[in-house]
Amino acid sequence: MLSNLRPSLFNTFSPYDPVWPTKPLAGVGGELDIASPQAVAEAFRTGLPEGIRRKRHRHVHLRTAVTEQDGRRTRHKLGVFLTEADAEEARRVIKPDVASCWIEPLPMVL
C-alpha cells in the first residue's frame, strides 16, 4: 500500500513549486475535448450516465477563504464556479469579511 504522502505517479510535482499542480493527468489534454460551461452545469444538474466513456474536460474554479476569530484560522470552501470571472466576482463580495481568499482551478472530466 502506498503512503498518502507519496508523490503522484501521474502528475509531476516539485517541492519548489508555489502551488500543487492542477493540470489534467498525462494524456487527458490530447484525448479529450473541452466542455462548455453549459455542459458542465448540465452535468451538475442531471448527473452523468454510468458506463459511458467520458470524452470532455474543463476546469472549474473553487473559491476558498480563510476567516480568523479569537486567533483561530478556519478554512472554508465557498463555492465552485464555471468561469473564473464568476469566481472573481465572489471574491470581490466576500473579501472584506475574510482574512484571505483565493481561487483553485480544478480539472473536471465529463
C-alpha positions as CSV (number, residue, x, y, z in Angstrom):
1,M,0.0,0.0,0.0
2,L,1.3,3.4,-0.9
3,S,1.7,6.2,1.6
4,N,-0.8,9.1,1.4
5,L,2.2,11.5,1.3
6,R,3.9,9.7,-1.7
7,P,4.0,12.0,-4.8
8,S,1.5,11.2,-7.6
9,L,2.6,8.6,-10.1
10,F,0.6,10.5,-12.8
11,N,1.4,14.2,-12.2
12,T,4.9,15.5,-11.5
13,F,5.4,17.8,-8.5
14,S,8.4,19.8,-7.3
15,P,8.7,20.9,-3.7
16,Y,9.9,24.2,-5.1
17,D,6.6,24.8,-7.0
18,P,4.5,27.5,-5.3
19,V,1.2,25.5,-5.6
20,W,0.2,21.9,-6.1
21,P,-0.2,21.1,-9.9
22,T,-3.8,21.4,-11.1
23,K,-3.4,20.3,-14.8
24,P,-5.2,17.3,-16.2
25,L,-3.4,13.9,-15.8
26,A,-1.0,12.9,-18.5
27,G,-2.8,12.1,-21.8
28,V,-6.0,13.9,-20.9
29,G,-5.4,17.0,-22.9
30,G,-4.7,15.1,-26.1
31,E,-7.7,12.7,-25.8
32,L,-10.5,14.9,-24.5
33,D,-12.4,17.9,-25.9
34,I,-13.0,21.0,-23.7
35,A,-16.6,21.1,-22.4
36,S,-18.6,24.3,-22.5
37,P,-19.8,25.9,-19.2
38,Q,-23.3,24.9,-20.2
39,A,-22.3,21.3,-20.5
40,V,-20.7,21.4,-17.0
41,A,-23.8,23.0,-15.5
42,E,-26.0,20.3,-17.1
43,A,-23.8,17.6,-15.7
44,F,-24.1,19.0,-12.2
45,R,-27.9,19.2,-12.6
46,T,-28.7,15.8,-14.1
47,G,-25.6,13.7,-13.3
48,L,-23.6,11.6,-15.7
49,P,-24.6,8.3,-17.3
50,E,-22.9,5.3,-15.9
51,G,-20.7,3.1,-18.1
52,I,-20.1,5.7,-20.8
53,R,-16.6,6.8,-21.6
54,R,-16.2,10.5,-20.7
55,K,-14.9,12.5,-23.6
56,R,-14.7,16.1,-22.4
57,H,-13.0,18.1,-19.6
58,R,-13.0,21.6,-18.2
59,H,-11.5,23.4,-15.3
60,V,-14.0,24.7,-12.7
61,H,-13.0,27.4,-10.1
62,L,-13.1,26.6,-6.4
63,R,-13.4,29.7,-4.2
64,T,-11.7,29.2,-0.9
65,A,-11.4,31.6,2.0
66,V,-9.8,31.8,5.5
67,T,-11.5,33.5,8.4
68,E,-9.9,34.4,11.7
69,Q,-11.7,34.6,15.0
70,D,-10.1,34.7,18.5
71,G,-6.7,33.9,17.0
72,R,-8.0,30.7,15.3
73,R,-8.0,30.4,11.5
74,T,-10.7,28.4,9.7
75,R,-10.6,27.4,6.0
76,H,-13.9,27.5,4.1
77,K,-14.8,26.1,0.6
78,L,-17.3,28.8,-0.5
79,G,-18.4,27.5,-3.9
80,V,-17.5,26.1,-7.3
81,F,-17.8,28.5,-10.3
82,L,-17.9,27.6,-14.0
83,T,-15.9,30.7,-15.0
84,E,-13.0,32.5,-13.4
85,A,-14.9,35.8,-13.8
86,D,-17.7,34.5,-11.6
87,A,-15.2,33.3,-9.0
88,E,-13.5,36.7,-9.1
89,E,-16.9,38.4,-8.6
90,A,-17.5,36.3,-5.5
91,R,-14.0,37.3,-4.2
92,R,-14.9,41.0,-4.6
93,V,-18.1,40.4,-2.5
94,I,-16.5,38.4,0.4
95,K,-13.0,39.9,0.6
96,P,-13.9,42.5,3.3
97,D,-15.1,39.7,5.6
98,V,-12.2,37.2,5.3
99,A,-8.5,37.1,6.3
100,S,-7.6,35.8,2.8
101,C,-9.3,34.1,-0.2
102,W,-8.2,32.6,-3.5
103,I,-9.3,30.6,-6.5
104,E,-8.2,27.0,-7.0
105,P,-8.7,25.7,-10.6
106,L,-9.8,22.1,-10.6
107,P,-9.9,19.8,-13.6
108,M,-13.2,18.0,-14.1
109,V,-13.9,15.2,-16.6
110,L,-17.4,15.0,-18.0
